[in-house]
Amino acid sequence: MYDLTALQKDTNRRHGFSADKTLSIAQSLYEKKITTYPRTGSRYISEDVFEEVPALLRKIGKTLSNPLNRHSVDNTKVTDHHAIIPTGETPSGLSTDEITIYQMVVNRFIEAFSPDSEEERMQVRFTDGTNTFTWKACRQISLGWKAVQKGKEAEADKKEDGDEHILSSLPNLTEGEVLSLVNADITEHKTKPKPLYTEATLLSAMENAGKDVKEDDKRKVMAECGIGTPATRANIIETLILRDYIRRDKKSIIPTEKGLAVYEIVKTRKLPMRK
């Protein structure tokens, strides 16, 4: 299910909403008692909330076969607030953007308690004695939770993993089998730099800040907290834009000349680490 950061990343990726806009809309839905508290860092619900799930599913017009999937139920991963879920209240008078986010929350809620999606994957390594080549393929066995949105998210995942071939059946291969070469092409490619940040990827980087830090103690501290919290990351981004350190360019986030100048000043400075 969604916590605030996951919702912000998804709305930016799928609809181009800024993190600040998503927070504002999620807050509006909460104040209208349509969805639960948005400023949460948990993607789970507790056992007592799980008891209410069948009734909530009926209120939003969805019934699922028992037993319900429990992978999003964990008391230990819920602190002050659980994941963002619908309250069961009938939505009315919502704007187009509010409907968009409300439907995303509802769909993710239904997916969370739907059966698992089953897939069969194959990864094969071929060698000509000198070079090794890798081939990946996938066969869908049952859609499970992916059926909620008729496989739309699955299609998006397929596009992100362009190296994997989607097949109706997987070939029957055995280790050491010798295959004949049908044809071969030599292609030339250039190494590309990492893509510019979008708000979705920037939120991910803030959430997981520290994974590239070499010092173990500093990496551990940053891994526990990241940069900001789910409730403050949108404001951090907006503040940097307001101060003209970064700017939006379509879906990308790029530094300004002022931002680059500040970076040159601070990049070698050691900042104090706070737990």
KAFEN-V238521 format. One record per residue. N is the residue number from 1. SS is DSSP state (H for helix, E for strand, L for the rest). PSI is psi in degrees with one decimal (NA if undefined). Layout:
BEGIN
{{N SS PSI} {N SS PSI}}
END
This chain:
BEGIN
{{1 L 176.4} {2 E 135.0} {3 L 179.8} {4 H -45.5} {5 H -42.6} {6 H -39.5} {7 H -43.2} {8 H -40.8} {9 H -43.0} {10 H -41.4} {11 H -32.5} {12 H -43.9} {13 H -40.6} {14 H -28.6} {15 H -2.9} {16 L 14.4} {17 L 142.1} {18 L 160.6} {19 H -39.0} {20 H -40.8} {21 H -42.7} {22 H -44.2} {23 H -43.1} {24 H -43.0} {25 H -41.6} {26 H -37.1} {27 H -40.3} {28 H -42.9} {29 H -37.3} {30 H -44.5} {31 H -26.3} {32 L 4.2} {33 L 30.0} {34 L -38.6} {35 E 168.1} {36 L -179.3} {37 L 125.5} {38 L -27.6} {39 L 61.3} {40 L 149.5} {41 L 9.7} {42 L 143.3} {43 L 21.3} {44 L 165.7} {45 E 161.2} {46 L 170.7} {47 H -39.3} {48 H -34.7} {49 H -35.8} {50 H -32.2} {51 L -25.3} {52 L -7.9} {53 H -47.2} {54 H -41.1} {55 H -39.8} {56 H -40.4} {57 H -40.9} {58 H -38.1} {59 H -31.5} {60 L 9.5} {61 L 29.1} {62 L 131.9} {63 L 138.4} {64 L 148.7} {65 L 144.5} {66 L 153.0} {67 L 149.1} {68 L 147.6} {69 L 133.5} {70 L 14.4} {71 L -16.0} {72 L 14.8} {73 E 113.9} {74 L 107.3} {75 H -34.2} {76 H -16.9} {77 H 13.0} {78 L 121.4} {79 L -106.4} {80 L -36.8} {81 L 143.5} {82 L -176.3} {83 L 161.0} {84 E 120.1} {85 L 160.8} {86 E 151.1} {87 L -14.4} {88 L -9.5} {89 L 143.0} {90 L 120.9} {91 L 139.5} {92 L 149.0} {93 L 27.2} {94 L 148.5} {95 L 169.6} {96 H -43.4} {97 H -37.2} {98 H -40.5} {99 H -41.1} {100 H -49.8} {101 H -38.1} {102 H -44.5} {103 H -35.4} {104 H -43.6} {105 H -43.5} {106 H -47.8} {107 H -43.3} {108 H -35.6} {109 H -46.2} {110 H -42.6} {111 H -39.3} {112 H -30.1} {113 L 6.7} {114 L 164.4} {115 L 157.3} {116 L 148.3} {117 L 135.3} {118 E 129.3} {119 E 152.3} {120 E 125.0} {121 E 149.3} {122 E 134.3} {123 E 123.0} {124 E 137.1} {125 E 123.6} {126 E 148.2} {127 E 145.2} {128 L 12.9} {129 L -22.9} {130 L -47.9} {131 L 153.2} {132 E 133.8} {133 E 141.6} {134 E 137.2} {135 E 132.5} {136 E 144.1} {137 E 157.4} {138 E 140.7} {139 E 126.4} {140 E 124.8} {141 E -52.6} {142 E 140.8} {143 L -39.6} {144 H -127.6} {145 H -23.5} {146 H -17.2} {147 H -18.3} {148 H -43.8} {149 H 26.1} {150 L 36.4} {151 L 9.4} {152 H -44.0} {153 H -34.3} {154 H -40.4} {155 H -40.1} {156 H -40.2} {157 H -37.5} {158 H -40.6} {159 H -35.2} {160 H -33.2} {161 L 76.1} {162 L -12.4} {163 L -13.2} {164 E 129.1} {165 E 131.0} {166 E 117.2} {167 L 154.1} {168 L -24.2} {169 L 149.5} {170 L 145.5} {171 L 152.5} {172 L 99.3} {173 L 150.9} {174 L 150.4} {175 L 132.1} {176 L -4.0} {177 L 138.4} {178 L 125.1} {179 L 146.4} {180 L 144.4} {181 L 123.6} {182 L -50.8} {183 L 168.9} {184 L 144.3} {185 L 144.4} {186 L 121.5} {187 L 153.5} {188 L 132.2} {189 L 154.5} {190 L 142.6} {191 L 128.8} {192 L 145.0} {193 L 164.2} {194 L 142.9} {195 L 158.2} {196 L 153.2} {197 E 140.1} {198 E 173.3} {199 H -33.3} {200 H -48.2} {201 H -29.6} {202 H -40.6} {203 H -39.9} {204 H -42.6} {205 H -38.9} {206 H -40.6} {207 H -36.1} {208 L 24.0} {209 L 139.5} {210 L -14.4} {211 L -21.2} {212 L 1.8} {213 L 132.8} {214 L -39.2} {215 L 124.8} {216 H -44.2} {217 H -41.6} {218 H -39.0} {219 H -39.3} {220 H -42.6} {221 H -46.2} {222 H -33.0} {223 H -28.7} {224 H -23.4} {225 H -24.1} {226 L -162.6} {227 L 117.3} {228 L -172.3} {229 L 169.6} {230 L -33.1} {231 L -19.5} {232 L -13.1} {233 H -38.8} {234 H -41.0} {235 H -35.0} {236 H -46.2} {237 H -45.9} {238 H -36.2} {239 H -42.4} {240 H -36.0} {241 H -43.8} {242 H -36.9} {243 L 4.0} {244 L 34.9} {245 L -32.2} {246 E 165.9} {247 E 159.2} {248 E 136.9} {249 E 94.3} {250 L -119.5} {251 L -7.4} {252 E 155.1} {253 E 120.9} {254 E 152.0} {255 E 149.9} {256 L 173.5} {257 H -39.8} {258 H -42.8} {259 H -41.5} {260 H -37.2} {261 H -42.0} {262 H -40.7} {263 H -42.9} {264 H -31.3} {265 H -41.2} {266 H -8.6} {267 L -27.3} {268 L -0.7} {269 L 141.1} {270 L 119.0} {271 L 142.9} {272 L 139.1} {273 L 131.5} {274 L 135.9} {275 L NA}}
END
